[in-house]
Amino acid sequence: MSGRDTPGNRTGRATDIVLWICQALLVLVFLAAASAKLAGAEEMVEAFDTIGAGQWLRYLVGVIELTGAVGLLVPRLVGLAALGLATLMVCAITTNLVIDEFSLLAVILLALSATLAWGRRDRTRALLRRPATAG
């Protein structure tokens, strides 16, 4: 039992609740965003036309968002999925700045993803340190 898990430790419990809320919000938002991109919603097609990289990027981003959202539902993968989504949001913010647009939503999603990645860093560390087993 770690110091965080001791009975009556409200700080640890409050932190877990905040992380669960971040996680739930991120799952909902990224599932919706991925669905719009992969379904070819008109505003997504137009947004990626504005970027000028081609519609293949819309599909790629949609798949990454979908994979990240599913990863957030797997307890062992939460930290790693959040880290991947934070990286995606850094790329989105950079792209938006290059095309002279600003997305407050991307900044908020970056903050939530980074908070979740930091809060679940022990899970990510454990996942990355897990030795490979021979079949």
N, C-alpha and C positions, 0 to 999 in steps of 0.2 A: 504494500500500500504506500503510495507516494504521499508527500506532504499535502498535495492538492486534493487527494481523495479522502482525507480524514473526515470523520463525522463532524458536522457543524461548520465545515469550511465553506462559507457562502461565496467567497471570491471564486473558488474553483467551479462551483456550481453555476454561478452567474456567468462566468467565462464560457462554460460549456453551452449554456442557453444562448448566449450571443452568437457563438460559432454555429449552433444548429440553425438559428434564424438566418444567418448569412448563407449557410449551405442551402436551406430551403429556397430562399430568394434567388440564389444563383441557379439552382436547378430549374426553377420556373422560367426565369428570364432566358437562360441559354437554350432550353427546349423550345421556347417560343421563337427565339431568333433563328435557331437552326431550322425549324420547320418552315419559317418564312423564306429563308434562303434556298432550302432544298426544294420547296414547292414552287419556286419561281415567282413569288409575290412581286407585283409590278414595281413597288418602291425599292425592293432589293435589287431587281434587275437594273433599274435606273441608277441606284447608288453605285453599283459596281461598274456601270458604264461610265459614270463620272470619274471613277478611279482610273479607268483606262487600261486595266491589266487584263481584261477579258472576263467572260462569265465563268471560266474554269476556277477563278479565284473565289467566286461566290460559292461554288460547290465545295471547294476545299475548306473554306472558312465554316460553312455549314456542317461539314463532317467533323471538323475539329470541335466546334461548339457542341454538337451532339455527343461526341465521344467524351468531352469534358463533363457534360451534364450527367451522363451515365456513370462516369467515374466518381462523381460526387455522391452517388447512391451506394457505392461499395466502400464500406468502412475502411478497409486497408488502403484504398486508393484515394481517399478524400484529399489528403495533403498534396499528393502528386498532381491530381486533376486540377486542384485550385491553383497550383503553381503554373500548370500549362495554360489555364484560362487567364491568369494574370499576364503571362507572356503574350498571349493573343491580344489582350487589351492594350498592352504597350505598343504592339504593332498597329492596332487600330487607331490609337491616339496619334501615333507618328504619321500614319497614312492620312488621317484627317487634317493634321497640321500642314502636310505637304500640299494637299488640295485646297488649303485655305478654308477649312471648316473646323468647327469645334464641337465635340460631342461630350456634354456633361455626363450623359449616361455611361459612356465608355470610361470616364474618370471614376465614376461611382462604382462601376463593375470592377475596375482595377483595384480600388480600395477594398471592396468586399472580398475579392479573390485573394489579394495579398494578405488581408487579415486572416482569412480562413487557412491559407497556406502556412502562415506563421503559427497559428494556433494549433495546427495539426502536424507541425514539423516533426514531432516524435514518431508519428506513424510513417512519414516519408523516410526518415532516417532508418527505421526498423525495416521497411520494405527494401531499401537500397542495400542494407547490410545483410539481408537474408542470404545465406549461402545456397547456391544452386545444388539441387539434389539430383543424383543420377537415377534414371528411370529404370 
